[in-house]
Amino acid sequence: MELKHLPGAHCTGIEATYKLRTQTGLDRKTATVSAIGSYHDLDAGIHPGKLAG
């Protein structure tokens, strides 16, 4: 299964999200630490939302 997006959250943690980003080959746009107001759309990917953007 090919991972395309990783919206990590506060429960995932910043360090774990960064480690997963490195191990999966994702970049800053496709593997983020989510915040209030952000959401993930299966077609368009991660949207930072008003508070996180």
PyMOL Python script that loads the backbone (N, CA, C, O; Angstrom):
from pymol import cmd

cmd.read_pdbstr("""\
ATOM      1  N   MET A   1       0.846  -1.161   0.000  1.00  0.00           N
ATOM      2  CA  MET A   1       0.000   0.000   0.000  1.00  0.00           C
ATOM      3  C   MET A   1       0.903   1.238   0.000  1.00  0.00           C
ATOM      4  O   MET A   1       1.813   1.342   0.822  1.00  0.00           O
ATOM      5  N   GLU A   2       0.658   2.150  -0.895  1.00  0.00           N
ATOM      6  CA  GLU A   2       1.467   3.359  -1.013  1.00  0.00           C
ATOM      7  C   GLU A   2       0.848   4.499  -0.210  1.00  0.00           C
ATOM      8  O   GLU A   2      -0.277   4.916  -0.485  1.00  0.00           O
ATOM      9  N   LEU A   3       1.581   5.002   0.779  1.00  0.00           N
ATOM     10  CA  LEU A   3       1.117   6.115   1.610  1.00  0.00           C
ATOM     11  C   LEU A   3       1.331   7.413   0.850  1.00  0.00           C
ATOM     12  O   LEU A   3       2.441   7.694   0.399  1.00  0.00           O
ATOM     13  N   LYS A   4       0.270   8.211   0.706  1.00  0.00           N
ATOM     14  CA  LYS A   4       0.364   9.470  -0.034  1.00  0.00           C
ATOM     15  C   LYS A   4       0.284  10.689   0.868  1.00  0.00           C
ATOM     16  O   LYS A   4       0.877  11.724   0.562  1.00  0.00           O
ATOM     17  N   HIS A   5      -0.447  10.581   1.985  1.00  0.00           N
ATOM     18  CA  HIS A   5      -0.636  11.705   2.902  1.00  0.00           C
ATOM     19  C   HIS A   5      -0.598  11.195   4.333  1.00  0.00           C
ATOM     20  O   HIS A   5      -1.079  10.100   4.629  1.00  0.00           O
ATOM     21  N   LEU A   6      -0.027  11.992   5.210  1.00  0.00           N
ATOM     22  CA  LEU A   6       0.014  11.650   6.630  1.00  0.00           C
ATOM     23  C   LEU A   6      -0.363  12.885   7.444  1.00  0.00           C
ATOM     24  O   LEU A   6       0.484  13.745   7.687  1.00  0.00           O
ATOM     25  N   PRO A   7      -1.628  12.983   7.867  1.00  0.00           N
ATOM     26  CA  PRO A   7      -2.022  14.101   8.727  1.00  0.00           C
ATOM     27  C   PRO A   7      -1.855  13.700  10.199  1.00  0.00           C
ATOM     28  O   PRO A   7      -2.822  13.318  10.858  1.00  0.00           O
ATOM     29  N   GLY A   8      -0.638  13.790  10.697  1.00  0.00           N
ATOM     30  CA  GLY A   8      -0.394  13.483  12.110  1.00  0.00           C
ATOM     31  C   GLY A   8      -1.124  14.492  12.992  1.00  0.00           C
ATOM     32  O   GLY A   8      -1.428  15.597  12.543  1.00  0.00           O
ATOM     33  N   ALA A   9      -1.401  14.133  14.214  1.00  0.00           N
ATOM     34  CA  ALA A   9      -2.114  15.033  15.126  1.00  0.00           C
ATOM     35  C   ALA A   9      -1.351  15.155  16.431  1.00  0.00           C
ATOM     36  O   ALA A   9      -0.251  14.621  16.572  1.00  0.00           O
ATOM     37  N   HIS A  10      -1.943  15.863  17.385  1.00  0.00           N
ATOM     38  CA  HIS A  10      -1.267  16.058  18.665  1.00  0.00           C
ATOM     39  C   HIS A  10      -0.968  14.724  19.348  1.00  0.00           C
ATOM     40  O   HIS A  10       0.029  14.596  20.058  1.00  0.00           O
ATOM     41  N   CYS A  11      -1.829  13.737  19.133  1.00  0.00           N
ATOM     42  CA  CYS A  11      -1.599  12.438  19.766  1.00  0.00           C
ATOM     43  C   CYS A  11      -0.470  11.665  19.079  1.00  0.00           C
ATOM     44  O   CYS A  11       0.149  10.803  19.703  1.00  0.00           O
ATOM     45  N   THR A  12      -0.194  11.958  17.813  1.00  0.00           N
ATOM     46  CA  THR A  12       0.928  11.345  17.114  1.00  0.00           C
ATOM     47  C   THR A  12       2.233  11.969  17.597  1.00  0.00           C
ATOM     48  O   THR A  12       3.224  11.277  17.830  1.00  0.00           O
ATOM     49  N   GLY A  13       2.211  13.273  17.740  1.00  0.00           N
ATOM     50  CA  GLY A  13       3.390  13.994  18.195  1.00  0.00           C
ATOM     51  C   GLY A  13       4.236  14.510  17.041  1.00  0.00           C
ATOM     52  O   GLY A  13       4.253  13.930  15.955  1.00  0.00           O
ATOM     53  N   ILE A  14       4.925  15.591  17.289  1.00  0.00           N
ATOM     54  CA  ILE A  14       5.745  16.224  16.256  1.00  0.00           C
ATOM     55  C   ILE A  14       6.911  15.316  15.857  1.00  0.00           C
ATOM     56  O   ILE A  14       7.130  15.077  14.669  1.00  0.00           O
ATOM     57  N   GLU A  15       7.648  14.817  16.827  1.00  0.00           N
ATOM     58  CA  GLU A  15       8.815  13.981  16.529  1.00  0.00           C
ATOM     59  C   GLU A  15       8.423  12.721  15.760  1.00  0.00           C
ATOM     60  O   GLU A  15       9.095  12.348  14.799  1.00  0.00           O
ATOM     61  N   ALA A  16       7.340  12.064  16.178  1.00  0.00           N
ATOM     62  CA  ALA A  16       6.898  10.843  15.489  1.00  0.00           C
ATOM     63  C   ALA A  16       6.455  11.154  14.065  1.00  0.00           C
ATOM     64  O   ALA A  16       6.737  10.384  13.148  1.00  0.00           O
ATOM     65  N   THR A  17       5.770  12.268  13.873  1.00  0.00           N
ATOM     66  CA  THR A  17       5.340  12.657  12.532  1.00  0.00           C
ATOM     67  C   THR A  17       6.540  12.911  11.644  1.00  0.00           C
ATOM     68  O   THR A  17       6.550  12.482  10.490  1.00  0.00           O
ATOM     69  N   TYR A  18       7.559  13.603  12.156  1.00  0.00           N
ATOM     70  CA  TYR A  18       8.765  13.871  11.368  1.00  0.00           C
ATOM     71  C   TYR A  18       9.506  12.577  11.039  1.00  0.00           C
ATOM     72  O   TYR A  18      10.019  12.422   9.931  1.00  0.00           O
ATOM     73  N   LYS A  19       9.565  11.660  11.983  1.00  0.00           N
ATOM     74  CA  LYS A  19      10.233  10.382  11.737  1.00  0.00           C
ATOM     75  C   LYS A  19       9.476   9.577  10.673  1.00  0.00           C
ATOM     76  O   LYS A  19      10.088   9.000   9.774  1.00  0.00           O
ATOM     77  N   LEU A  20       8.150   9.543  10.779  1.00  0.00           N
ATOM     78  CA  LEU A  20       7.340   8.851   9.777  1.00  0.00           C
ATOM     79  C   LEU A  20       7.496   9.504   8.407  1.00  0.00           C
ATOM     80  O   LEU A  20       7.543   8.814   7.389  1.00  0.00           O
ATOM     81  N   ARG A  21       7.574  10.824   8.382  1.00  0.00           N
ATOM     82  CA  ARG A  21       7.764  11.562   7.125  1.00  0.00           C
ATOM     83  C   ARG A  21       9.063  11.107   6.451  1.00  0.00           C
ATOM     84  O   ARG A  21       9.079  10.831   5.252  1.00  0.00           O
ATOM     85  N   THR A  22      10.125  11.030   7.209  1.00  0.00           N
ATOM     86  CA  THR A  22      11.422  10.610   6.671  1.00  0.00           C
ATOM     87  C   THR A  22      11.375   9.164   6.194  1.00  0.00           C
ATOM     88  O   THR A  22      11.852   8.858   5.101  1.00  0.00           O
ATOM     89  N   GLN A  23      10.810   8.283   6.992  1.00  0.00           N
ATOM     90  CA  GLN A  23      10.786   6.861   6.659  1.00  0.00           C
ATOM     91  C   GLN A  23       9.892   6.535   5.469  1.00  0.00           C
ATOM     92  O   GLN A  23      10.134   5.553   4.768  1.00  0.00           O
ATOM     93  N   THR A  24       8.867   7.342   5.233  1.00  0.00           N
ATOM     94  CA  THR A  24       7.936   7.070   4.132  1.00  0.00           C
ATOM     95  C   THR A  24       8.279   7.833   2.859  1.00  0.00           C
ATOM     96  O   THR A  24       7.695   7.581   1.805  1.00  0.00           O
ATOM     97  N   GLY A  25       9.224   8.766   2.954  1.00  0.00           N
ATOM     98  CA  GLY A  25       9.595   9.542   1.777  1.00  0.00           C
ATOM     99  C   GLY A  25       8.624  10.668   1.463  1.00  0.00           C
ATOM    100  O   GLY A  25       8.663  11.241   0.374  1.00  0.00           O
ATOM    101  N   LEU A  26       7.755  10.985   2.412  1.00  0.00           N
ATOM    102  CA  LEU A  26       6.825  12.095   2.206  1.00  0.00           C
ATOM    103  C   LEU A  26       7.540  13.412   2.468  1.00  0.00           C
ATOM    104  O   LEU A  26       8.637  13.424   3.026  1.00  0.00           O
ATOM    105  N   ASP A  27       6.928  14.514   2.071  1.00  0.00           N
ATOM    106  CA  ASP A  27       7.547  15.822   2.285  1.00  0.00           C
ATOM    107  C   ASP A  27       6.691  16.682   3.213  1.00  0.00           C
ATOM    108  O   ASP A  27       5.700  16.215   3.775  1.00  0.00           O
ATOM    109  N   ARG A  28       7.085  17.927   3.362  1.00  0.00           N
ATOM    110  CA  ARG A  28       6.412  18.834   4.302  1.00  0.00           C
ATOM    111  C   ARG A  28       4.950  19.086   3.925  1.00  0.00           C
ATOM    112  O   ARG A  28       4.109  19.328   4.790  1.00  0.00           O
ATOM    113  N   LYS A  29       4.663  19.024   2.631  1.00  0.00           N
ATOM    114  CA  LYS A  29       3.284  19.270   2.178  1.00  0.00           C
ATOM    115  C   LYS A  29       2.384  18.053   2.371  1.00  0.00           C
ATOM    116  O   LYS A  29       1.179  18.204   2.575  1.00  0.00           O
ATOM    117  N   THR A  30       2.950  16.851   2.308  1.00  0.00           N
ATOM    118  CA  THR A  30       2.131  15.640   2.360  1.00  0.00           C
ATOM    119  C   THR A  30       2.129  14.953   3.721  1.00  0.00           C
ATOM    120  O   THR A  30       1.320  14.056   3.958  1.00  0.00           O
ATOM    121  N   ALA A  31       3.028  15.363   4.618  1.00  0.00           N
ATOM    122  CA  ALA A  31       3.053  14.802   5.975  1.00  0.00           C
ATOM    123  C   ALA A  31       3.165  15.956   6.950  1.00  0.00           C
ATOM    124  O   ALA A  31       4.230  16.554   7.102  1.00  0.00           O
ATOM    125  N   THR A  32       2.071  16.263   7.605  1.00  0.00           N
ATOM    126  CA  THR A  32       2.038  17.435   8.479  1.00  0.00           C
ATOM    127  C   THR A  32       1.544  17.068   9.872  1.00  0.00           C
ATOM    128  O   THR A  32       0.948  16.013  10.094  1.00  0.00           O
ATOM    129  N   VAL A  33       1.815  17.978  10.800  1.00  0.00           N
ATOM    130  CA  VAL A  33       1.227  17.871  12.129  1.00  0.00           C
ATOM    131  C   VAL A  33      -0.046  18.707  12.075  1.00  0.00           C
ATOM    132  O   VAL A  33       0.012  19.932  11.975  1.00  0.00           O
ATOM    133  N   SER A  34      -1.168  18.054  12.141  1.00  0.00           N
ATOM    134  CA  SER A  34      -2.454  18.734  12.018  1.00  0.00           C
ATOM    135  C   SER A  34      -2.740  19.612  13.231  1.00  0.00           C
ATOM    136  O   SER A  34      -2.163  19.429  14.303  1.00  0.00           O
ATOM    137  N   ALA A  35      -3.632  20.555  13.038  1.00  0.00           N
ATOM    138  CA  ALA A  35      -4.054  21.455  14.106  1.00  0.00           C
ATOM    139  C   ALA A  35      -5.551  21.690  13.980  1.00  0.00           C
ATOM    140  O   ALA A  35      -6.180  21.245  13.020  1.00  0.00           O
ATOM    141  N   ILE A  36      -6.105  22.380  14.939  1.00  0.00           N
ATOM    142  CA  ILE A  36      -7.525  22.706  14.889  1.00  0.00           C
ATOM    143  C   ILE A  36      -7.816  23.462  13.600  1.00  0.00           C
ATOM    144  O   ILE A  36      -7.118  24.417  13.259  1.00  0.00           O
ATOM    145  N   GLY A  37      -8.833  23.036  12.898  1.00  0.00           N
ATOM    146  CA  GLY A  37      -9.221  23.689  11.652  1.00  0.00           C
ATOM    147  C   GLY A  37      -8.678  23.000  10.417  1.00  0.00           C
ATOM    148  O   GLY A  37      -9.140  23.285   9.312  1.00  0.00           O
ATOM    149  N   SER A  38      -7.715  22.105  10.562  1.00  0.00           N
ATOM    150  CA  SER A  38      -7.188  21.402   9.390  1.00  0.00           C
ATOM    151  C   SER A  38      -8.044  20.174   9.108  1.00  0.00           C
ATOM    152  O   SER A  38      -8.731  19.661   9.992  1.00  0.00           O
ATOM    153  N   TYR A  39      -7.991  19.712   7.861  1.00  0.00           N
ATOM    154  CA  TYR A  39      -8.740  18.513   7.496  1.00  0.00           C
ATOM    155  C   TYR A  39      -8.080  17.844   6.298  1.00  0.00           C
ATOM    156  O   TYR A  39      -7.240  18.441   5.624  1.00  0.00           O
ATOM    157  N   HIS A  40      -8.466  16.604   6.041  1.00  0.00           N
ATOM    158  CA  HIS A  40      -7.896  15.822   4.948  1.00  0.00           C
ATOM    159  C   HIS A  40      -8.997  15.444   3.982  1.00  0.00           C
ATOM    160  O   HIS A  40     -10.046  14.940   4.382  1.00  0.00           O
ATOM    161  N   ASP A  41      -8.750  15.689   2.716  1.00  0.00           N
ATOM    162  CA  ASP A  41      -9.670  15.332   1.647  1.00  0.00           C
ATOM    163  C   ASP A  41      -8.995  14.244   0.816  1.00  0.00           C
ATOM    164  O   ASP A  41      -7.855  14.432   0.389  1.00  0.00           O
ATOM    165  N   LEU A  42      -9.656  13.118   0.572  1.00  0.00           N
ATOM    166  CA  LEU A  42      -9.040  12.009  -0.148  1.00  0.00           C
ATOM    167  C   LEU A  42      -8.578  12.386  -1.548  1.00  0.00           C
ATOM    168  O   LEU A  42      -7.599  11.827  -2.042  1.00  0.00           O
ATOM    169  N   ASP A  43      -9.260  13.319  -2.193  1.00  0.00           N
ATOM    170  CA  ASP A  43      -8.870  13.717  -3.551  1.00  0.00           C
ATOM    171  C   ASP A  43      -7.809  14.816  -3.562  1.00  0.00           C
ATOM    172  O   ASP A  43      -6.884  14.783  -4.373  1.00  0.00           O
ATOM    173  N   ALA A  44      -7.945  15.786  -2.661  1.00  0.00           N
ATOM    174  CA  ALA A  44      -7.070  16.962  -2.705  1.00  0.00           C
ATOM    175  C   ALA A  44      -5.934  16.933  -1.679  1.00  0.00           C
ATOM    176  O   ALA A  44      -4.993  17.719  -1.787  1.00  0.00           O
ATOM    177  N   GLY A  45      -6.006  16.049  -0.698  1.00  0.00           N
ATOM    178  CA  GLY A  45      -4.940  15.972   0.301  1.00  0.00           C
ATOM    179  C   GLY A  45      -5.234  16.798   1.556  1.00  0.00           C
ATOM    180  O   GLY A  45      -6.390  16.967   1.946  1.00  0.00           O
ATOM    181  N   ILE A  46      -4.186  17.300   2.170  1.00  0.00           N
ATOM    182  CA  ILE A  46      -4.286  17.989   3.449  1.00  0.00           C
ATOM    183  C   ILE A  46      -4.561  19.468   3.250  1.00  0.00           C
ATOM    184  O   ILE A  46      -3.897  20.124   2.448  1.00  0.00           O
ATOM    185  N   HIS A  47      -5.533  19.993   3.973  1.00  0.00           N
ATOM    186  CA  HIS A  47      -5.856  21.423   3.956  1.00  0.00           C
ATOM    187  C   HIS A  47      -5.554  21.961   5.356  1.00  0.00           C
ATOM    188  O   HIS A  47      -6.099  21.451   6.335  1.00  0.00           O
ATOM    189  N   PRO A  48      -4.699  22.978   5.472  1.00  0.00           N
ATOM    190  CA  PRO A  48      -4.324  23.464   6.797  1.00  0.00           C
ATOM    191  C   PRO A  48      -5.456  24.140   7.551  1.00  0.00           C
ATOM    192  O   PRO A  48      -5.419  24.192   8.780  1.00  0.00           O
ATOM    193  N   GLY A  49      -6.454  24.655   6.858  1.00  0.00           N
ATOM    194  CA  GLY A  49      -7.553  25.326   7.549  1.00  0.00           C
ATOM    195  C   GLY A  49      -7.177  26.739   7.938  1.00  0.00           C
ATOM    196  O   GLY A  49      -6.026  27.149   7.784  1.00  0.00           O
ATOM    197  N   LYS A  50      -8.127  27.470   8.434  1.00  0.00           N
ATOM    198  CA  LYS A  50      -7.914  28.879   8.765  1.00  0.00           C
ATOM    199  C   LYS A  50      -6.965  29.083   9.946  1.00  0.00           C
ATOM    200  O   LYS A  50      -6.122  29.980   9.909  1.00  0.00           O
ATOM    201  N   LEU A  51      -7.089  28.274  10.978  1.00  0.00           N
ATOM    202  CA  LEU A  51      -6.240  28.469  12.159  1.00  0.00           C
ATOM    203  C   LEU A  51      -4.830  27.942  11.967  1.00  0.00           C
ATOM    204  O   LEU A  51      -3.882  28.481  12.538  1.00  0.00           O
ATOM    205  N   ALA A  52      -4.680  26.888  11.163  1.00  0.00           N
ATOM    206  CA  ALA A  52      -3.361  26.279  10.985  1.00  0.00           C
ATOM    207  C   ALA A  52      -2.600  26.859   9.809  1.00  0.00           C
ATOM    208  O   ALA A  52      -1.397  26.627   9.687  1.00  0.00           O
ATOM    209  N   GLY A  53      -3.260  27.600   8.947  1.00  0.00           N
ATOM    210  CA  GLY A  53      -2.618  28.082   7.728  1.00  0.00           C
ATOM    211  C   GLY A  53      -2.044  29.392   7.913  1.00  0.00           C
ATOM    212  O   GLY A  53      -1.463  29.948   6.981  1.00  0.00           O
TER     213      GLY A  53
END
""", "prot")
cmd.dss("prot")
cmd.show_as("cartoon", "prot")
cmd.util.cbc("prot")
cmd.orient("prot")
